[in-house]
Amino acid sequence: FSAPLRNVRLVLPAWGGVCVCCGDSRVFELREKDVQTKLDSLFKRNLYSVAIALAHSQQFDMSYICDILRKYGDHLYSKGDYDGSIMQYSKTIGKLEPSYVIRKFLSAARIHNLTAYLEALHSRGRAQPDHTTLLLNCYTKLRDMTKIEEFIKSDSVSFEVDTAIRVCVTAGYQQHALHLARKHNRHLQTVSIQVEGGA
């Protein structure tokens, strides 16, 4: 609420609100709006961070908060703040379908953002084999050998090994595929990579 009140004589709590008595014989009754009305007002003004804080303070359930995070991500995406939108979408992992985010960032110009989201999916153990394929393809398109090596040598990241081996072989990274095959005791794949790749 925002309004000029002149000649205020008395402010009293009454009937679950506040009464403001002015010197010109006017009385205003102010009542707090319900939480949903407050949230709707915040959404209209694109004040998503305030809306998220309000939802947390009212102990809203996580699926509702994730819906606010998705709206915030969509708002940032529409403004061209792709890094900010990925940060918000990453907070929805486990509630929001990953394909919703992936579709938005599939263009080559957004490959860094897509990579960041896919890394977040893997680090939280929510990645499917298609996500592993897509992440490794992003790394190969970016020619980021360091990330590829970190990914395949990591013990803390969960991924589908056979998919990772196949993507590495297809992309021409035989040594990385061989490392994965040996590390995970894929003996037939180890021999196959050595024979076909001349390793």
C-alpha positions in Angstrom: 0.0 0.0 0.0 1.3 3.4 -0.9 -0.7 6.6 -0.5 -0.3 10.1 1.0 -2.3 10.4 4.3 -2.5 13.9 5.7 -3.3 15.1 9.2 -3.1 11.6 10.7 -4.4 11.8 14.3 -4.6 8.2 15.4 -3.4 4.7 14.2 -5.1 1.7 15.8 -5.0 -2.0 15.4 -8.6 -3.2 14.8 -10.4 -6.2 13.3 -7.3 -7.8 12.1 -6.1 -4.7 10.3 -5.1 -1.1 11.1 -7.4 1.9 11.3 -6.0 5.3 10.4 -8.0 8.3 11.7 -7.3 11.6 10.0 -8.1 15.1 11.2 -10.6 15.7 8.3 -13.0 13.1 9.8 -11.9 10.4 7.4 -11.0 6.8 8.6 -9.1 4.3 6.6 -9.1 0.6 7.3 -6.0 -1.2 6.0 -5.9 -5.0 5.9 -3.0 -7.2 4.8 -3.6 -9.0 1.6 -3.5 -12.8 1.4 -0.3 -14.4 0.3 -1.6 -15.5 -3.1 -2.7 -11.9 -3.9 0.8 -10.6 -2.8 2.5 -13.2 -5.0 0.3 -12.3 -8.0 1.2 -8.7 -7.5 4.9 -9.5 -7.4 4.7 -11.6 -10.6 3.0 -8.7 -12.4 6.0 -6.5 -11.5 8.5 -9.2 -12.2 9.8 -9.2 -8.6 10.5 -13.0 -8.7 13.3 -13.0 -6.1 10.9 -11.3 -3.6 8.2 -13.8 -4.5 10.6 -16.7 -3.9 11.6 -15.3 -0.5 7.9 -14.9 0.4 7.0 -18.4 -0.7 9.9 -19.8 1.4 8.9 -17.8 4.4 5.3 -19.1 4.2 6.6 -22.7 3.8 5.0 -23.2 0.4 5.6 -26.7 -1.0 8.7 -27.2 -3.2 6.8 -27.8 -6.4 5.1 -24.4 -6.1 8.5 -22.7 -5.4 9.9 -24.5 -8.4 7.1 -23.1 -10.5 8.1 -19.6 -9.4 11.7 -20.4 -10.2 10.6 -21.6 -13.7 8.7 -18.3 -14.2 11.8 -16.4 -13.1 14.0 -18.4 -15.5 11.5 -17.7 -18.3 11.5 -14.0 -17.5 15.3 -13.8 -17.5 15.5 -15.8 -20.7 13.0 -13.5 -22.5 15.2 -10.5 -21.4 18.3 -12.2 -22.8 19.9 -13.0 -19.5 20.7 -16.6 -20.3 23.3 -17.1 -17.5 20.7 -15.9 -15.0 18.0 -18.1 -16.4 20.2 -21.2 -16.3 20.9 -20.5 -12.6 17.1 -20.4 -11.9 16.3 -23.5 -14.0 19.1 -25.4 -12.3 17.3 -24.9 -9.0 14.3 -26.7 -10.4 16.1 -29.9 -11.1 14.1 -32.8 -9.9 10.8 -31.0 -10.3 10.9 -29.4 -13.8 11.2 -31.7 -16.8 14.8 -31.2 -18.2 13.5 -31.2 -21.8 11.7 -27.9 -21.0 15.1 -26.2 -20.4 17.1 -28.2 -23.0 14.8 -27.1 -25.8 15.3 -23.5 -25.0 19.1 -23.8 -25.2 19.6 -26.1 -28.1 20.9 -23.5 -30.5 24.7 -23.3 -31.0 24.8 -19.8 -29.6 23.5 -21.0 -26.2 25.8 -24.1 -26.0 27.6 -22.8 -22.9 24.3 -22.3 -21.0 23.1 -25.8 -22.1 26.4 -27.3 -20.9 26.0 -25.6 -17.5 22.5 -27.0 -17.1 23.5 -30.5 -18.2 26.4 -30.5 -15.8 24.0 -29.5 -13.0 21.7 -32.4 -14.0 24.7 -34.8 -13.8 26.0 -33.5 -10.5 22.6 -34.0 -8.9 22.3 -37.5 -10.2 19.2 -36.7 -12.4 20.7 -37.3 -15.8 19.4 -39.8 -18.3 21.6 -41.5 -21.0 20.3 -38.9 -23.5 21.6 -36.1 -21.2 25.0 -37.7 -21.0 25.1 -38.0 -24.8 24.1 -34.3 -25.2 26.6 -33.1 -22.6 29.5 -35.0 -24.2 28.5 -33.7 -27.6 28.5 -30.2 -26.1 32.0 -30.7 -24.8 33.2 -32.1 -28.2 31.6 -29.1 -30.1 33.3 -26.7 -27.7 36.6 -28.8 -28.1 36.9 -28.7 -24.3 39.4 -31.5 -23.6 39.7 -30.5 -20.0 36.0 -30.9 -19.3 35.8 -34.2 -21.2 38.7 -35.6 -19.1 37.2 -34.3 -15.9 33.9 -35.8 -16.8 35.1 -39.3 -17.7 37.6 -39.5 -14.8 35.2 -38.2 -12.2 34.0 -40.7 -9.6 31.5 -38.3 -8.2 29.4 -37.7 -11.4 26.8 -40.3 -12.2 26.4 -41.2 -15.9 25.6 -44.1 -18.2 29.0 -45.6 -19.1 28.1 -47.3 -22.3 26.6 -44.1 -23.7 29.7 -42.1 -22.8 32.0 -44.7 -24.4 29.9 -44.6 -27.6 29.9 -40.8 -27.8 33.6 -40.6 -27.2 34.3 -43.2 -30.0 31.9 -41.4 -32.4 33.5 -38.0 -31.7 37.0 -39.4 -32.3 38.1 -39.5 -28.7 39.3 -43.1 -28.7 41.8 -42.7 -25.8 39.0 -41.3 -23.6 36.6 -44.1 -24.6 39.4 -46.6 -23.9 40.0 -45.1 -20.4 36.2 -45.4 -19.6 36.0 -49.0 -20.9 39.0 -50.1 -18.9 37.9 -48.2 -15.7 34.5 -49.8 -15.8 35.6 -53.3 -16.8 34.0 -53.2 -20.3 36.4 -55.8 -21.7 34.7 -56.4 -25.0 34.5 -52.6 -25.6 38.1 -52.2 -24.6 39.2 -54.8 -27.2 36.9 -53.3 -29.9 38.2 -49.8 -29.3 41.8 -51.0 -29.5 41.2 -53.0 -32.7 39.1 -50.3 -34.5 41.1 -47.4 -33.3 44.5 -48.9 -33.6 45.2 -48.0 -30.0 
